[in-house]
Amino acid sequence: MGRPRVLVGEFKHETNSFCSSRTGIPQFRARSLKVGDEIVPFFRGVRVELGGIIAGCEEEDLEMIPSVAANAMPGGLVTREAMEFVKGEMLKAIANAGSVDGILLSLHGAMVLEDAPDGEGELLSALREAVGPNVPIMATLDHHANITPAMLEKATCLFAYDTYPHVDQYDRGYEAAKTMARVLRGEIKPVMRGKRIPILAPFLQTAKAPMKDFIDAAHRWEEDCRVVSVSILAGFPWADIPDCGCSVIAITDGDEELAQKIVDSMADTIWARREECALELTPLEEAVRRAIAAPKGPVILADVADNPGGGGSGDTIYVLRELIRQGAKNVGLAIIWDPEVVEKAAQAGVRSRIKVRLGGKMEPLFPDSIEIEATVRTIADGIFVNKGPMGRGLRNDVGRLVALDADGIEILVPERRIQPWDPEIFRRVGIEPTEKQILVVKSSLHFRAAYGPFASEIIEVDAPGITAINFHQFNFKNVARPIFPLDTF
Ligand SMILES: [Zn+2]
């Protein structure tokens, strides 16, 4: 028998079903869409899931059949066209190969389609149909995946990140590939069980209780040699689908009873501590006042409610407006997504003074914009490579990237939306982030991995936005009720 042949692919999207926009093929293309032979050279050595999958396959001498790798910025419902394209590419790669011995995927796990609630369930069902019941299908998942019955039924093994900020994407991909090799050699026969916990969780660091305790407990289970993997998923709360919520997945070597016991006990533990999952944010006016008065910078103001990494438009101006109102100086702000202003700045040129209406153009629910007069300081190509612990080595391309200086507040305006979790975005336009008094980042938590070590203080700001954590203000229609904290228990 020749080398085992394994289909490799990626289809990642975190869908915020409250966003007004749609996520189609152009949005996948704008972030990352690679097909066939482009995939392995692009991801080899990069600290993301596919980097780990490739390393594991090469180490285990599995022949990779690269299909498609599509990843879009979190945002609105994914179009039917995008799903059919990606699914079609994967099915075509299987058909062209004649047969495959396994499937290794990098998924997010919180994809909602414009006409169906369970993107990953649909994809996994189609692949299962194509390869039959005996071919192992394994996938990595984001810690913010919402687990559905179809995902648990159609996949053989699912491995979620253990970290938020997500610094173990590569390790989970590697783990999936190594597990695939063990299964193909007949060393283990995995069985998987999952359980939903009816909690809408805001962004909870895995370095702090309660989430740290849950992950630690999962790791203790993994010390048992019968256990292959235990995942704790916080879920993605802005996806209004029936299965939205926290969950637990346990995979054992052939021991269904043990897998069930693990998910039952973990679910009980998490449910009992649900009250600890709530977070308190700092009111905007107070946050800015404290940041200005801080004896030492940089103070990070995290604009958690407009996080492009959760579907935020990246163009709300509430924090900027308050900074101007209070006369803040020596500020770096990433980002206000506004291609129109990029174009105006580019036409005016570096050093020119421009008057623009900034922000509030992308999400009809948050339409406030701000008139500013600013100097065009830098116009860059918007290409930078992550140097922080998260996704190190990954190349970002935000289109043209402009730095506007509004009298001491330097605003990064990219042509494409991004969650600025790596400070290299500032350096790309010649701003040294460590020297600022205040840094504003539109990010809920990922920024902590790279900004945390040099921040004098981090303040999570309570401002309006589509990733706000007061879940009562969203009009949930589909999520299975009752659920904490929308309902009382
Ligand atoms: Zn996530």
Residues whose N, C-alpha, C, O or C-beta is under 5 A from the ligand:
A	BS01	ZN	D142 H143 H144
